[in-house]
Amino acid sequence: MDDEAFEPPNDGTWELDTTHNSKPISWFMRSPLVSGFPRGFAEGLARYGLLIGRYDVAVIGGFMYAQTLPFGAGGTATSEQMQSRVATSARAFAERFWREDLARWDEVVKPGAVAAHLAVEAVDPTALSDEELAAHVERCRDHLETMIELHHRYSAPSLMATGDFLAGALEWTGATAGELMGLLRGTSVISTGFATVELDALADVVAASDSARAVLASPGDPQAMLDALTADPDAGAAARTYLDAVRYRAIDYDVGEPCAGELPAMLVGAIRAAVATRKFGPSGDGDAALTVIRARVPAEHLAEFDDRLHEARLANRLRDERATYSDGWAVGLARRAVLEAGRRLAARGTLADPAHAVDADAAELVALLRDEPGPAAQEVAERFRRRTTRTVDDAPAVIGPLPSPPPPVEELPEPARRAALAVGAAMVNLFGVPDTANSATVLRGLAVNTGVYEGPARLVADGTDFDRVRPGDVLVTRMTSPYFTVVLPLLGAIVTDRGGQLSHAAIVAREYGIPGVVGTREATRLIPDGARVRVDGTTGEVRLLK
């Protein structure tokens, strides 16, 4: 595979994905991603009878690209199949399929995923023979593919109710998408962090313990501080519980990025911030906001507005839960195994550096562990260099013909229109960013949460940068995954280049109750690291102060 060539797998339209990865995809990730992502997505699309037939992904020139294919494209569906698809779409809303999906998620799928993760986590890669480690690497690769598929099987269920609410409410009220999404605030607890219970419990113990507070107050190596905290007679048990919960959790979508446990300075900062102050999440102004917005709804649509809002609030948590309990955990477990393979292969001289192992695929790592033919150390090192020195700015936005707009809703069969409007509203508010001009000192994006915050900007280009985040920082980044929430106790505000009101960064800012401005397009280019900025979550402006 030529990692430099932007050669697509077919002649269709391929669009660069800028919402999941800001850098090239590691070699270990590529096979499970390309296999699991479209398979899961297709299942969700079919369940809801959507007229999008497939959402395929490919790694082109090292980067993730996506291709959207209409159902029945190229005459691949009969008229009977098309009628059945449309009928399914109508049933999905009439029977509220997302309720059944949510119940199954809670009762079967999520517990099953957790059990599968814990079974993999129970294996200590350092205790395995080379042959056993090779088998464990294969197991982690397969587990990762399964969890990527699971994540995207629930993409449609996680968005349909919210998209349906937005499609109707935007028309009926004249409110902005940000105002409407504010009505969902408080319905996605997972978005405030996957270990908030454990962190709060630890903070309570530390606050009541002189010895534990002394550990946190002492200067020195962050890892040594964490070790001392786990050995503390008062806080040790709570510290171990918290660290066990976060140690192998990814903070990005790729095994090439560190897990939370590899960023001790970030964890120490999060614990200190949790002890020093409490963030109680979103403010209690939701009822007043709802009253104002409901007053704009024409009487004939009021019952429908209330119903759609209720359903969106019900399903909203699935958006971040599906990721956090699937590949957000599996990525970290795979990284643990891959780095252990890298440690052994580097010790033999088979790899130049243990960290390079993420840029060999599973089959290559297995071959190298077995002393069978595989890529040379120099080749893997070059893959690593290319991946870590390029960004999406180095890749073309579109390969192939320019994408065609979707057909007008009026041209679709009447039973398919509601779903099409819901999907359209969701997509626009996932990826759409404003085109208002930025200046050297003022950037404009989409406002998330009211309130104004001033603080130092902390530019985060990749996962390793999270270790530089300090209490009170303004996170400035291209985009975020649902997994970065371990750093939330440190943040005063969030600013992103990419993403709309349905992006993970927007959801997290709303749920955590901090100002956010998303979709500025240029924040990471125009805001220097460490510069003082003012983030206005009401106007959507970010002002560079000095």
N, C-alpha and C positions, 0 to 999 in steps of 0.2 A: 504494500500500500504506500503510495507516494503522499507523504504528509504535506507537501507543499502545493500540490496541484489541486485546483478548484474544478474538479471534473465530476459532474453529477452522475448518479446511477441511471438516470433516464433524461429524456428531453423536456420534461415538464418544468413547472415553476418551482424553484426551491428558495425559500426565504430564510435569511439568517435569524436564528433564535438569539435574541438579546435579553430575554427575561429570565433564563435559567442559568446561563453560563457566560461570564464575561471574557473567558479565555478558551483556548482549545481544550478539547476533551482528552483526558488521560487515556492511554491505550488500554488499561485494564477496564475502564468504564464502557468502552465503545460497544463491545458485543452485547452485554446485558442491556444497555440503553437502546440500541437499535432494534433488538429483538423484543424487549418487554414493553417499551413505550407505546408503539403503535398497536400491539395486540390488546393491551388494556384499554386504550382509547377507543378502538373499534368496538369493543364489547359494550362500553358505555353509550356510544353513539347509537348502536343498534337497539339497545334496551329502550331508549327514548324516541326511537323512530326518527332520528334527525336526518335531514337530507344531505348532511356531510357524511360521506361514506367511510373515508379513512383520513387519518391525520398521521402521515408517515414521517419518520425522521431518518436522517442520514448524517454521517460525519464526512464533510467535504472540506478538503484543505485543512483538516484538523478540527474544524468548527462544526457545531450542531446546526443543521438546517432542517426545515420542516416543509412538507408538501401537503396541501389540503386537496382532497379529491371528492367531488360530489358523488352521492350515491347513484349508482347506475351509470357512471361516466363511461363513455365509449360503448354504450349499448350493452353493458354487463348486467342489467336488470330487466326482467320482463315487466310488462304492464301490471301483471298480477302482483309481482314483488314490490313494485312501486306503490300500488294501492295499499298493500299490507303495511308497508313502511309508514305511509301517511296515517293510516288508521291507528297504528301503534302510537304515533305522535299525539293524536287526539286523546287516546286512552291515558297516556302518561299524565296529562293535566287533569283529566276527569277523575282519575283514580289516585292522583298524587303519588306517583311512583316513588318520589324521594322519601316519603314516610316509611315505606316498606324497606327501602335501601338503608335508611338511617337505623331502623330497628335491627336489621340484619348486621349492620356494621357494629352496633353496640353489643349485640348478643352473641355473634358468631365470629365475624371477620376480625374485628380489633383484638378480642381475646386470643384468637388463633394466631394472629401476627405476633403479638407479644410473646406467646409461648414459643413460637418458632425463633424469635430473636434470642430469647433467654437460653434456648437449647444451643444455639451457635455460640453465644457469649460464654457459656459454661465451659467451653473447650479453651484451654490455655495453650496458645500456639507455641510458646517457648518450651513447653514440656513435651512436644511431639518430636518424633524422629523425622528425618527429612522426607521419608516416604509418607508418613502420616501428615506432615505439613502440606505436602503436595495435594493429598486428598482433601485436606481442610481448605486449601485455596480454591479448589474446584467447587467444594460445597459452598463457600462464601460467594463465589461468582454466580452459582445457580440461585442461591438465596437472594442475591441482589437483583437478578433478573425477575424473580418472582415478585419481589417487593416493588420494583419499578412498574411492573404490570398492574399490581394492586393499586398503587398510587393513581394511575391514570384510568383504571376501570371506574374510579369514583370521580373523575373529572366532571363528567356530565351531571351526575347526581348532586355534586357540590355547588353547581352553578345555576341549574335550571330554575329553582325557586327564586333565587336572587335576581337573575336576569329577567324573569317574568315580572317581579315586583318593579324593577327599574323601568322596564318597557312601558308598563301602564302608568306608573307614578310620574315619570318624566313628562308624559303627554298630559296627564290630568292636572298637574300642579304647577308646572313651570319652574319647579325647584331644580337645583343643580344635582348632579349625581352625588356629589360630596354631602350635600344636605340630606339626601335620602339615605345614603349609606350610614350617616350618623345615627339614624333610627335603629340600626342593627347593633349599635354599640352595647357591649355587655353580654353578647350572645355567643362569644367564642373565647372561652376561658383559656383554651390551649394556646391561643395567640399571645398570651402574656408570659409564656415560658413553659417548657415541658417538665421543669422540676421546681416550680414555684412553691409547692407544698413543702418539699424537702428543704429548699432554701429558707423559707420563712421559719420552719422549725429550727434550723441551724441558727438563724439570726436571733431567735428568742433565747436559745440556750447561751449563745455567746454574750448577749446583752446582760445576762444574769451571772456571768462567770468572770471573776477578776483574772484568772489565769488565761482563759481563752481571749479575753480582750487584750491582754498583754501580748499574746502571740500575734494578733492582728496588727497591733500598734508598732511592733518591732520592725526595724528596717532589715533589709537583706534579701536573699534569694527567695522568690515567690514559691518555688517548689518546696524549699525547706520549710517555709511557713505553713504550707498545706500539710506537710508531713507532721509538723509539730501540732497542728490543730487536730489531726486524726489521732494523735497520741495523748491529747489533753484529757485529763480525767473527767472533766465536766462535759466538754463538747465533742469528744472523740467519736462517740457512736453516731451523733447527728451529722458530723462532718463526713464520716465514712458513708453514711446513707446518701447524702447529697452528692458526693464525688462519684459514688457508684452509679448514680442516676444519670450523670452527665458525661462520664469519662469517655464512652465510646459513641457519643452522639455527634453526628456531623453538624457542621455549621455552614456547609455549602452542599451542592449537589454532587460533588466529585470526590473520589478517593484521593485525588491529588491534593486536596486541601486538608488541613489539620482537623482533628476532632477537638472537642472542648477540653478534654483531658490533657492535650498537648499545649495548652495555653494557660499556664499557671498564673501569670500576672493578671489575665482577664478574670480568672476565677477568684483570685484574692480580692480584686477590685469589686467584683459582684457581691462577695460576702460582706466586705466592708460597707458597701453602699446599702445593702439590705439591713445591716445592723444600725447604721447611722440614720436612716430615714425609711419611711414606708411610702410606697406609691400605691394608692388605693384604687388605681384604675380610673375608668372614665368618670367624669363629673356627673352629678345627678340632675342634669338639665334636660334629660331625654323626654320627660313628659311635656315640658313647655315647648320643646322643639316639635314634638308630634302634634300638639294642639295647633301650633301655627301652620304647619304643613297641611293638616287635615282640613283646616278652614279654607284652603285653596281648592279642595277637591269638589267638583260638581256633585250635587246631591245624588244624581243617578249613578255615580261611580263610587260612592263612599263605601258601600258594603264590600265592593270588589277590592277597593284599596285596602281596607282593613284585613280582608282575607289574605290577599297576597303578602302583605306585610307580616302577618302571623306566620305564613309558611316560610318566608325568607328568614325570619328570626329563628325558626325551628331548625332549618337546614344549614344555617350559616357556619356553624362550627366545623362542619364536615370539610370545608375548604382547607383548613390548616391541619385538622386531625388526620386526614387521609395521608398526608405527606409525613407528618411527624411520627406516625406509628408504622410507616412502611419503609421507604428507602432512606428516610432521615436517620434511621437506626442501622439499616443494613449497610449503608455506605461506610459508617464508622467501624462496623465489625469486619467488613472486607478490608478496610485500610489496616486494621490491626494485624490481620494475617499476612497481607502483602508486605508490610514493613518488616515483619519477622523473617519472611523469605528474603527480603532485601538485605537484612542484617547478615544472614548466613551467606548469601551469595557475594556480598561485598568482602566478607572475611576470607572467602576463597579467591578473591580477585576476579570473579565472574562478572560482577558489576563494579563500577567505579565508586558508587555511593549507595548506601541503603535506600535513600529517598528516591533513587531512580527506578526502583521496582514498580512504582505505579505506572510507569510507561513501558511496561511489558504486559502483554495480555495474559490471561490465566493459563492458556496452553503453553505459552513460552516460559512462564515461571515454573510450571510443573516440569517441563523438559529440563530446564536449568537445574532445578533441585535434584533431578534424577541423573545429572551429568550427561544428559542427552544433548544433541545439537540444538542450538537456539541462537538468538541474536547476540552479537558481540557487545561487550561493555561499551565500546565507543558508539555503536549505533543507538543503544538505549540512552546513553548520555546525551546524544544529539537530539533525540526525541524530547527528552526532558528540557533541554535548552530551548527548543522551538516552542514547546508548550508554555513555558514560564516567561517567555520574553515577548509574546504576542498577545493582542487583545482583539475583541470584535471590531475595533476600528481598522484592523488590518485585513478584514474580510469584506467581500462585496455583499451588499444588502440583499441582492437578488441574483440568482443564477438561473439562466433560462429566460423565457419570455416574462414580461411584467405580469403580475397577477391580475386576473379579471375580477371586476366587482361582482358581488353576489347578485342574482336576479332580483328585480323589484319584488317586494312581498306580494304586491297585487297580482303578480303573474303566477304565484304558487297556488296549489289547491287550497281551498278555504280551511280544511282541517289542519293544514301544515303551517298556517300563518302564525299562530300564537307561539309555536316553538321557534320559528324563524326569528320572530321579534325578540324573544327571550335570548336566543343565542347572539343575535346582533347586539343587543344592549350589553350582554356580558362581555363580548369580545372588545367592543369599543372601550369599555371601562376597565378592562384588563390591560390593554396595550396602548390605548389612545393617550397622547400627550398634547398639551396646548402648543400652538405655534406662535405665541406672543414672544416678542423680541427680548432678549437678555442684553444687559450691558456689562461692563467690566465690574460693576459693583452691585448690581441688582439683578437677581435671577427670578423668573416667574415660573410657577408650576401649578399643580393642583393642590388646593388647600385641604389638609386633613387635620381636624380638630381645631377648635378655637384656642386662642391664647398665643402669647409671644414669649419666646425664650432667647436669651443671649448667652453665648458660651463659645469656647474654642472649637473649631472644626477639626474633626479627626477623619482624614481620608483613609478609607479602607478599600484597597484594590483587590486583596485576596484574603484568605482565611488567616494567614499569619499576622496580618495587620490588626486583628482583633486584640492581640496581646498588648497593643499600644493604647487601647481605649482606656480612658481614666474617668472617674466620676465627674459628671457634669458636661461631658463632651457632646458635641453635635455630630452624629454619625453622618458622614457624607460618602456616598457610595454609588456605584452604577445601578445596582439592583440588589435585592435581598432574597434569600430563600426563607422558608418558614422556620428554619432551624437556628437562625442567629439569635433567637430570643434569650439565650443564656446570658447575653451581654446587656439585656434591657435595664437591669437595675442601675447601670452606669450612665444611661443616656438622658440628656435633657431634651433632645429633639432628633428628628430623622429627616434627611434630605437625600433624594435619589435623582439620578439622571433619567431612569426608565420607570415605566409602570404607571397605571392609572388608579382609579379609586377602588378597584377590586384587587390590586396588587397586594402581595404579602406585606410589604412595608406599610401600605395604607391601613390594612387591617390591624397590624400590630400597633401602630401609632394610636389608632382609635381605641383599641382595647386597653392599651396601657395608659392612656390618658395623657400623652405628650404631644406637643405640636409636631406636625409633619408637613413637608411639601414634597410631593413626588412628581416625576416627569418633567424636571427642569431641563433635561437634555444635556446641560453643560456644566453642572455643578462640579464634577470631578476635574474638569479642565480649568475652570475659572477660580475656584476657591483653593487657596494654598493651605496645606496642612498646618494646623496650629493657628490660623487666622481667626480673629473674633468675628462671629456672625450673629445676626438677629434673624430668627425664624418666626415668621408670622403665620400661624396656622389658620388665621381667619381670611387673610387676603391672598395667601399663596405666594408671598414674596420672601425671598432670602436676601438679606442685605449684608454685604461685606463691610465690616466696620473698620478693621485695620489688620 
